[in-house]
Amino acid sequence: MLLSVFFILVLLLVGFFYWSGRTAIVVLNETGCGLDVLSVNLNGLECSFRNALFGWQGVLLLRADGSLGVAEMPR
């Protein structure tokens, strides 16, 4: 009895990790292309991203008034 309960719990854990491993977040830019890398710095409200397909790296600055600034990152 105890072994069957343990087996069921193991199956539930494996199922949960399989399901959660399939979950993905895709960040899209205004052209609808997915961004490969996205990092956020909450203290400075700076968001940097990189698209490996095109080799472009940029910084998105979120200002307090709600406006956005975009600049290419130096290589």
Order of alpha helices (4+ residues) and beta strands (2+ residues): alpha-beta-beta-beta-beta-beta-beta
